[in-house]
Amino acid sequence: MGNDLTKKNSYTKDQKRKSIVAILSASSGNLVEWFDFYVYAFTSIYFAHLFFPEGDTTSKLLKTAGVFAAGFLMRPIGGWIFGRIADKHGRKKSMVTSILMMAFGSLLIACLPTYSSIGVFAPLLLLIARLIQGLSVGGEYGATATYMSEVALPNKRGFYSSFQYVTLIGGQLLAALAILILESTVSENDMKTWAWRIPFFLGAIAALVSLYLRKHLKETAPKKSVENKKAGSLVELFKNHTPAFLTVLGYTSGGSLIFYTFSTYMQKYLVNTAGFETKTATQIMTACLFIFMIVQPIFGSISDKIGRRTCMMLFGGLGALITCPVIFGLTQINLNPFFAFLLISLALCVTSFYTSIGGIVKAEMFPPEIRALGVGLSYAIANAIFGGSAEFVALSFKDINMESGFYIYVTVMLIITFLVSTRLPKKATYLNDNH
């Protein structure tokens, strides 16, 4: 009996080590993908005039935000294509392909000529590059979330799966940090002429390292599910799993909206509405994103103890209560960076009830043969409609002097998220505690 117990403990340790290595390898690609994607959001304030020379500051930002939103419109297509690849040919193949596409899109932006050189073709090529990146990210989320949910140890899926957003936020944080370093080493004029291109080059190079790590991942898609004729089938998804799909779509809409509101748009809000200097706003957001990143495993562990449904209801309810006070409060603190940091961090911590379990709570609702498709497509559609449009909608409200309408819009979506979250099952439907 003693030998059996030792063998069991050794097996558990081995499983734990393999799970950690696999999650770190998968997450590395996630980090690079999102670094490349977010660099655009953080540098657009510098290059907007190079591609859209006409109009005031708000209108230029509005146009770059429109291109940012356009990238999200490709996500449903990416979610469908890469979800089908992941379900029919394996999660690994899907993740390797998506990282290559992101690298190409990032390199293209880094080399783009400006409006003064090629006229209207400059913003057109910028749009094409963002569409490529949007297609890539649309496929990245579903495959990675599925892989991490399947490789995670029993009873710790919330904790391990939270690292998808650790690296997602980490990519965003590194993007902000890269801009902060550039702002500290080059002049503002250099940032507006050529230095903004540097992070795009770095992202393309980092993709090579990620590609190497992902090529050595062990496949998690069960052979039986891959060989299933229904694998990656839209017909199967909507014929037998429409309620699950609509539930995921419902709570992801509010989750995506508040995530992009307090992560990407907030930098512009601090500058364009609250009145902070650009460098100060970048410093505030860098600190906030760091806190946001390190609390993900904490909230993931909480979900393992109190359940995903409870966490999602806390997210929707608390988010609806604090959104208006936090956003409005940022204009009432007399440009105090510390109070801005506290307010945004509060909002991001509430958002963590969703982000830490965003992947696993979706994966638990679909069977393996359509899991990547179900997770990726529902997430991509919600992001395309509500996440990617967050900046555009916010700036549009500001452009017509009705900025408070955006706060109300976010709050209403979070109320809907709360209501939809009550429909979540108390226990996982398709993922259990047995490997």
SETORNU-944413 format. One record per residue (C-alpha): x, y, z; residue in three letters. Coordinates in steps of 0.02 Angstrom, whole numbers, padded with zeros to 5 digits, always signed. Layout:
BEGIN
XYZala...
// end
This chain:
BEGIN
+00000+00000+00000met+00144+00116+00040gly+00217+00092-00134asn+00047+00128-00213asp+00032+00289-00113leu+00208+00343-00163thr+00169+00306-00345lys+00008+00407-00333lys+00098+00556-00256asn+00237+00545-00386ser+00108+00540-00526tyr+00021+00693-00454thr+00184+00791-00446lys+00226+00739-00624asp+00055+00792-00684gln+00074+00959-00596lys+00244+00991-00676arg+00181+00946-00850lys+00027+01054-00829ser+00131+01204-00776ile+00254+01184-00921val+00113+01164-01047ala+00017+01314-00982ile+00173+01424-00983leu+00215+01370-01161ser+00038+01402-01223ala+00030+01565-01128ser+00191+01629-01207ser+00104+01639-01375gly-00045+01721-01296asn+00069+01854-01222leu+00151+01891-01389val-00016+01896-01481glu-00091+02020-01361trp+00068+02125-01351phe+00060+02146-01539asp-00126+02182-01534phe-00120+02312-01394tyr+00033+02404-01457val-00084+02480-01584tyr-00200+02548-01448ala-00057+02627-01351phe+00038+02700-01499thr-00111+02764-01598ser-00109+02927-01501ile+00063+02958-01580tyr+00036+02899-01759phe-00146+02950-01788ala-00092+03109-01880his+00022+03010-01997leu-00122+02908-02068phe-00268+03026-02038phe-00197+03203-02057pro-00363+03297-02059glu-00470+03350-01911gly-00445+03389-01726asp-00371+03271-01595thr-00536+03186-01555thr-00580+03154-01738ser-00408+03080-01773lys-00422+02966-01622leu-00597+02922-01678leu-00531+02865-01847lys-00390+02760-01771thr-00517+02688-01648ala-00624+02643-01799gly-00478+02544-01872val-00453+02464-01701phe-00637+02414-01700ala-00624+02348-01879ala-00494+02223-01821gly-00625+02154-01703phe-00746+02124-01847leu-00629+01988-01910met-00634+01898-01744arg-00792+01797-01778pro-00715+01735-01940ile-00555+01693-01848gly-00653+01611-01708gly-00743+01502-01835trp-00591+01457-01943ile-00469+01423-01802phe-00602+01345-01692gly-00638+01220-01830arg-00452+01188-01854ile-00428+01160-01666ala-00575+01040-01654asp-00537+00942-01814lys-00347+00948-01821his-00293+00987-01643gly-00270+01136-01527arg-00083+01142-01560lys-00097+01168-01748lys-00222+01308-01723ser-00112+01399-01597met+00044+01387-01705val-00045+01457-01857thr-00122+01602-01762ser+00045+01662-01691ile+00120+01665-01867leu-00022+01773-01932met-00007+01896-01787met+00180+01915-01819ala+00147+01954-02002phe+00016+02086-01960gly+00130+02169-01833ser+00278+02173-01954leu+00167+02249-02088leu+00116+02393-01975ile+00297+02422-01924ala+00345+02447-02107cys+00195+02546-02167leu+00225+02707-02265pro+00123+02857-02207thr-00014+02962-02287tyr+00113+03091-02346ser+00203+02954-02445ser+00063+02854-02526ile-00096+02949-02485gly-00256+02853-02451val-00166+02686-02471phe-00082+02716-02303ala-00240+02703-02197pro-00302+02564-02312leu-00146+02459-02279leu-00160+02498-02094leu-00337+02431-02098leu-00281+02272-02190ile-00146+02241-02060ala-00272+02260-01919arg-00392+02142-02006leu-00255+02010-02014ile-00218+02035-01829gln-00403+02027-01789gly-00419+01862-01881leu-00271+01795-01784ser-00334+01849-01612val-00507+01785-01654gly-00432+01612-01672gly-00307+01629-01530glu-00430+01645-01387tyr-00536+01491-01419gly-00392+01372-01451ala-00290+01435-01303thr-00436+01437-01182ala-00482+01261-01235thr-00304+01197-01222tyr-00277+01272-01050met-00442+01204-00983ser-00398+01030-01044glu-00219+01027-00981val-00257+01101-00809ala-00260+00990-00655leu-00426+00939-00575pro-00499+01059-00446asn-00376+01194-00499lys-00443+01237-00670arg-00491+01412-00617gly-00316+01446-00551phe-00223+01374-00700tyr-00341+01445-00831ser-00322+01618-00755ser-00148+01623-00832phe-00228+01651-01001gln-00274+01825-00941tyr-00111+01843-00844val-00022+01832-01011thr-00158+01927-01103leu-00142+02071-00979ile+00045+02041-00975gly+00051+02073-01162gly-00049+02231-01136gln+00064+02282-00991leu+00221+02251-01092leu+00147+02356-01231ala+00115+02499-01109ala+00287+02474-01031leu+00370+02479-01202ala+00286+02645-01237ile+00335+02710-01065leu+00517+02666-01097ile+00513+02746-01268leu+00433+02903-01198glu+00574+02913-01071ser+00714+02890-01198thr+00659+02983-01354val+00577+03151-01383ser+00391+03171-01414glu+00430+03224-01592asn+00527+03062-01622asp+00381+02963-01550met+00265+03047-01676lys+00380+03018-01824thr+00469+02850-01809trp+00492+02780-01633ala+00311+02717-01622trp+00361+02581-01747arg+00487+02498-01630ile+00362+02397-01524pro+00286+02323-01681phe+00457+02258-01734phe+00488+02186-01560leu+00322+02094-01563gly+00362+02012-01730ala+00530+01952-01664ile+00456+01885-01501ala+00336+01779-01601ala+00481+01669-01658leu+00518+01618-01478val+00334+01583-01447ser+00324+01482-01606leu+00465+01369-01546tyr+00380+01338-01377leu+00210+01303-01453arg+00281+01178-01579lys+00335+01070-01431his+00164+01066-01346leu+00076+00901-01318lys-00094+00889-01403glu-00244+00886-01285thr-00386+00858-01408ala-00451+00680-01378pro-00426+00568-01529lys-00608+00515-01520lys-00669+00695-01531ser-00552+00742-01674val-00614+00593-01775glu-00795+00635-01736asn-00887+00690-01894lys-00966+00829-01793lys-00798+00902-01741ala-00790+01089-01775gly-00964+01088-01851ser-01069+01246-01845leu-01224+01140-01876val-01187+01036-01721glu-01150+01192-01618leu-01313+01278-01658phe-01421+01122-01669lys-01382+01052-01497asn-01292+01189-01401his-01380+01352-01443thr-01432+01390-01261pro-01251+01372-01203ala-01189+01477-01349phe-01313+01618-01312leu-01271+01615-01127thr-01085+01632-01163val-01122+01768-01289leu-01227+01862-01161gly-01103+01871-01019tyr-00952+01893-01133thr-01031+02050-01206ser-01028+02142-01040gly-00860+02066-00994gly-00778+02121-01156ser-00852+02296-01146leu-00792+02335-00970ile-00624+02253-01001phe-00584+02364-01149tyr-00660+02516-01064thr-00543+02506-00915phe-00389+02438-01004ser-00368+02514-01177thr-00490+02661-01186tyr-00446+02724-01012met-00276+02790-01067gln-00361+02903-01194lys-00497+02951-01070tyr-00366+03009-00944leu-00286+03120-01077val-00435+03175-01181asn-00565+03200-01043thr-00485+03197-00870ala-00344+03313-00927gly-00189+03211-00879phe-00029+03226-00979glu+00006+03081-01097thr+00157+03018-01000lys+00064+03026-00835thr-00083+02930-00908ala+00035+02795-00974thr+00117+02780-00802gln-00052+02764-00716ile-00112+02630-00838met+00051+02533-00824thr+00032+02523-00635ala-00152+02477-00649cys-00119+02340-00776leu+00017+02266-00665phe-00105+02251-00519ile-00236+02182-00638phe-00114+02049-00699met-00054+01985-00530ile-00229+01967-00456val-00290+01849-00593gln-00231+01687-00508pro-00307+01746-00344ile-00478+01768-00422phe-00455+01606-00520gly-00424+01514-00355ser-00578+01596-00280ile-00683+01525-00422ser-00617+01350-00382asp-00689+01371-00207lys-00852+01467-00230ile-00894+01419-00410gly-00892+01506-00580arg-01075+01554-00571arg-01054+01649-00408thr-00900+01740-00476cys-00991+01790-00634met-01139+01857-00535met-01021+01957-00424leu-00939+02027-00579phe-01101+02083-00660gly-01178+02152-00500gly-01026+02244-00431leu-00976+02305-00604gly-01146+02384-00631ala-01134+02473-00463leu-00961+02548-00481ile-00942+02592-00666thr-01026+02763-00666cys-00948+02821-00500pro-00773+02767-00556val-00775+02845-00730ile-00858+03006-00670phe-00743+03012-00518gly-00588+03020-00628leu-00639+03195-00682thr-00665+03252-00502gln-00496+03210-00423ile-00401+03367-00477asn-00277+03270-00585leu-00215+03165-00438asn-00123+03014-00514pro-00137+02911-00354phe-00325+02926-00342phe-00340+02888-00528ala-00237+02732-00499phe-00350+02678-00354leu-00511+02705-00450leu-00456+02614-00607ile-00379+02472-00504ser-00544+02451-00412leu-00637+02433-00576ala-00508+02310-00642leu-00515+02204-00485cys-00704+02188-00504val-00674+02144-00687thr-00558+02005-00627ser-00707+01904-00568phe-00738+01880-00754tyr-00567+01887-00836thr-00485+01759-00721ser-00612+01627-00772ile-00663+01694-00942gly-00591+01545-01036gly-00634+01403-00917ile-00814+01457-00887val-00843+01448-01075lys-00747+01286-01102ala-00849+01199-00966glu-01007+01224-01068met-00957+01134-01229phe-00907+00953-01271pro-00729+00925-01337pro-00779+00901-01520glu-00845+01080-01532ile-00763+01158-01380arg-00637+01271-01469ala-00769+01325-01594leu-00900+01360-01460gly-00779+01456-01350val-00692+01550-01490gly-00843+01599-01594leu-00952+01659-01449ser-00807+01759-01378tyr-00762+01833-01547ala-00939+01889-01588ile-00961+01972-01418ala-00792+02056-01435asn-00825+02116-01612ala-00989+02198-01562ile-00954+02261-01388phe-00767+02249-01348gly-00692+02316-01508gly-00818+02457-01518ser-00789+02519-01340ala-00667+02658-01389glu-00766+02705-01543phe-00930+02717-01447val-00850+02814-01304ala-00768+02940-01422leu-00929+02955-01522ser-01025+03002-01365phe-00890+03129-01324lys-00894+03199-01501asp-01079+03245-01479ile-01052+03310-01301asn-01145+03165-01219met-01000+03073-01140glu-01103+03018-00989ser-01208+02913-01108gly-01061+02794-01123phe-01055+02765-00935tyr-01240+02720-00936ile-01214+02605-01086tyr-01078+02506-00995val-01186+02494-00837thr-01336+02427-00932val-01229+02294-01016met-01164+02238-00846leu-01341+02222-00779ile-01377+02109-00928ile-01219+02011-00886thr-01280+01985-00708phe-01448+01921-00768leu-01371+01803-00896val-01248+01738-00766ser-01392+01674-00660thr-01421+01547-00800arg-01249+01470-00779leu-01245+01292-00709pro-01178+01274-00533lys-01061+01136-00591lys-00964+01109-00753ala-01068+01025-00886thr-00932+00947-00994tyr-00770+00964-00894leu-00763+00862-00735asn-00628+00821-00608asp-00561+00671-00702asn-00425+00673-00834his
// end
